[in-house]
Amino acid sequence: MRIIFLSFILCLSTSANEYIALPQKDQEQYLKKLQKNVREVQTMACQFKQEKRLELFDDVFRLKGWAYIRKTPRSIRWEYAKPLKKVVLINNEDMQVYKWRKNKRKRIINPNEKYIKLAYEYILAFFEGDFSEARKRFTLSIRKNYQGKHLLVFTSSAELKKFIQRIEIIVAADQKTIERVLIYESEKNYTNIKFAKILHNVKLKSDVFTEIFIENFSDGIEKTTSKN
C-alpha cells in the first residue's frame, strides 16, 4: 500500500511539472497579461544560484551571486560573488564585464559578449513585458503547467544558433516573477540560473550600476522593504 501511495504522489508531481503548449491565441493573451502585471515593477533585486554544464569536461561549474535590475534607464548589474568575483554591467546598450582580484578591478574583453548580452537583455525584457526585439531573432512559444507556472521558450535561428540554441524562462504563478532561466548553447552545454529572495520595487543605491565593488547583497539596496 505504501509503495502504491508513493507512486501516486510521484505521478501527481510529474504531471504538475509537465508543461503543455498553449494555443497561439492563448499565448498572445498571456503576453498581454504579463505586460500588464510587470508594469508595476520598476526595480528588482534578487539572489541567484547558477550552474554551468560543460560537456567537454563532463562537469558542472556552480556560482552564487545577486542581481539588480532597473527599468529606467535600462540597467542590469549581475554580480558573481562565489567562488569568483565578477560583475556584468549593462546600461542601455553598453555592456562591460569586470573581474576583481585582491580588490583590484580588471575589465574583461570577450569576443562573444554581444551574444551573452542577449540573455541578460531578455531577462530585462521580461520585466518590461516587451519581447518585440526577441521575436526578431527567436521564435517564442509558451507552455503552462498545472501549478499555474509558464515556460517561455525562445528558439534561435540563423547565426545565433552557433552561440545560443534557445533560452527558457520559467515564470511563477504570480505572472511577474522569474523563477529560473536556462540558456542552451547546445543540448549538452547550458547555463541554469535559479532565483531566490526576490525583492520588487526596492530603492537601489545611486552607484549600483557602476563598476564599484559590492561586498554583500544588501550593500546595493537603500531600503529592503518590498512592494509586491
C-alpha positions in Angstrom: 0.0 0.0 0.0 2.8 2.4 0.9 4.5 1.7 -2.5 1.3 2.4 -4.3 0.7 5.6 -2.4 4.3 6.9 -3.1 3.9 6.0 -6.8 0.6 8.0 -6.9 2.3 11.1 -5.3 5.2 10.8 -7.8 2.8 10.7 -10.7 1.0 13.8 -9.4 4.3 15.6 -9.0 5.4 14.7 -12.5 2.0 15.8 -14.0 2.2 19.1 -12.1 5.6 19.9 -13.5 4.8 18.9 -17.1 4.4 21.9 -19.4 1.7 21.8 -22.1 1.9 24.1 -25.2 -0.7 26.9 -25.3 -2.7 27.7 -28.4 -1.4 30.8 -30.3 -4.4 32.9 -29.2 -3.8 32.0 -25.5 -0.1 32.8 -25.9 -0.9 36.3 -27.1 -3.4 36.8 -24.2 -0.8 35.6 -21.7 1.8 38.1 -23.0 -0.7 41.0 -22.7 -1.5 40.0 -19.1 2.2 39.5 -18.4 3.0 43.0 -19.7 0.2 44.5 -17.5 1.5 42.7 -14.4 5.1 43.7 -14.8 4.4 47.4 -15.4 4.3 47.9 -11.6 7.8 46.5 -11.2 10.3 49.4 -11.7 13.3 47.9 -9.9 14.2 44.4 -8.7 17.0 42.8 -6.5 17.5 39.1 -6.1 20.0 36.4 -5.3 20.7 33.6 -7.6 22.5 30.2 -8.0 24.0 29.5 -11.4 25.1 26.2 -12.8 27.2 25.9 -16.0 27.2 22.5 -17.6 30.2 21.7 -19.9 30.1 18.5 -21.9 33.8 18.7 -22.8 34.9 18.4 -19.1 31.8 16.3 -18.0 31.4 18.8 -15.2 29.1 21.4 -13.7 30.5 24.7 -12.5 28.5 26.4 -9.7 28.4 30.0 -8.9 26.4 32.3 -6.5 25.6 35.9 -6.5 23.0 38.6 -6.8 21.4 40.9 -9.4 19.9 44.4 -9.5 17.6 45.4 -12.3 16.2 48.9 -13.2 13.8 49.7 -16.0 14.5 53.4 -16.4 17.2 53.9 -17.6 17.6 50.3 -18.6 20.3 48.8 -16.4 21.4 45.4 -15.0 24.1 44.6 -12.5 24.9 40.8 -12.5 27.2 40.1 -9.6 29.1 36.8 -9.1 30.3 36.5 -5.5 31.4 32.9 -5.1 33.7 31.2 -6.0 34.9 34.1 -8.1 34.2 37.9 -8.0 32.9 39.1 -11.4 30.3 41.7 -12.5 28.4 42.2 -15.7 27.1 45.8 -16.1 24.6 46.8 -18.8 23.5 50.4 -19.1 21.2 50.9 -22.1 23.3 49.5 -25.0 26.6 49.5 -23.2 27.9 46.3 -21.6 31.1 45.9 -19.5 32.5 42.9 -17.7 34.9 43.1 -14.8 36.8 40.7 -12.5 38.2 41.5 -9.1 41.5 40.1 -7.8 42.7 41.3 -4.4 40.1 44.2 -4.7 41.6 45.4 -8.0 39.3 45.8 -10.9 40.2 44.5 -14.4 38.0 44.7 -17.4 37.5 41.5 -19.5 37.4 41.6 -23.3 35.1 38.8 -24.5 34.7 38.4 -28.3 31.3 36.8 -27.9 29.9 39.3 -25.4 27.2 40.5 -27.7 25.6 37.1 -27.7 26.0 36.8 -23.9 24.4 40.2 -23.6 21.2 38.9 -25.3 20.5 36.6 -22.4 20.7 39.4 -19.8 18.7 41.7 -22.1 15.9 39.2 -22.4 15.7 38.9 -18.6 15.2 42.7 -18.6 12.7 42.5 -21.5 10.7 40.2 -19.3 10.3 42.9 -16.7 9.3 45.4 -19.4 6.8 42.8 -20.8 8.2 43.6 -24.3 9.6 40.7 -26.4 9.3 42.5 -29.8 13.1 42.6 -30.2 13.5 39.0 -29.1 11.0 37.8 -31.6 13.1 39.2 -34.4 15.9 36.8 -33.5 14.0 34.0 -31.7 10.8 32.0 -32.2 8.7 32.3 -29.0 6.5 29.5 -27.7 4.7 29.4 -24.4 3.7 26.4 -22.3 1.9 26.1 -19.0 1.7 23.5 -16.2 -0.9 22.6 -13.6 0.7 24.7 -11.0 0.0 27.9 -13.0 3.6 28.4 -14.0 4.5 29.3 -17.5 7.5 28.3 -19.6 8.7 30.8 -22.2 10.9 29.2 -24.9 12.9 31.4 -27.2 14.3 29.2 -30.0 17.1 30.9 -32.0 17.6 30.9 -35.8 20.3 31.7 -38.3 23.7 32.8 -37.0 22.6 32.9 -33.3 22.5 29.0 -33.3 26.3 29.0 -33.2 26.2 30.6 -29.8 22.7 30.1 -28.3 20.2 27.4 -29.4 17.4 28.6 -27.1 16.6 30.5 -23.9 13.9 29.2 -21.5 12.3 31.3 -18.8 10.1 29.8 -16.1 7.6 32.3 -14.8 5.9 31.9 -11.3 2.2 31.7 -11.0 2.0 35.4 -9.9 3.0 36.1 -13.6 5.5 38.8 -12.7 8.4 36.8 -11.1 11.1 34.8 -12.9 11.9 31.5 -11.1 14.5 30.1 -13.4 16.4 30.8 -16.7 18.1 28.2 -18.8 20.4 29.2 -21.6 21.3 26.4 -24.0 24.5 26.8 -26.1 23.8 23.2 -27.2 21.7 20.4 -25.8 24.6 19.3 -23.5 26.1 22.7 -22.8 23.9 25.0 -20.9 23.5 27.5 -18.0 20.9 27.1 -15.4 20.0 30.1 -13.2 17.7 29.8 -10.2 16.5 33.0 -8.5 15.7 33.5 -4.8 14.9 36.3 -2.3 13.3 38.4 -5.0 12.5 42.0 -4.0 10.3 44.2 -6.2 10.5 48.0 -6.2 13.4 48.3 -3.8 15.3 51.6 -3.6 18.7 50.9 -5.1 21.8 52.9 -4.3 22.7 55.5 -6.9 26.0 54.0 -7.9 24.9 50.3 -8.0 25.1 50.3 -11.9 28.8 51.5 -11.9 32.0 49.5 -11.5 32.1 49.9 -7.7 32.9 46.8 -5.6 29.9 45.4 -3.7 30.7 43.0 -0.9 27.2 41.9 0.2 23.7 41.6 -1.4 22.2 44.3 0.9 25.0 46.7 0.0 23.3 47.7 -3.2 20.0 48.4 -1.6 18.9 51.6 0.2 15.7 50.1 1.6 14.8 46.5 1.8 11.1 46.9 2.1 9.4 45.3 -1.0 6.2 46.3 -2.6 4.6 43.3 -4.1 
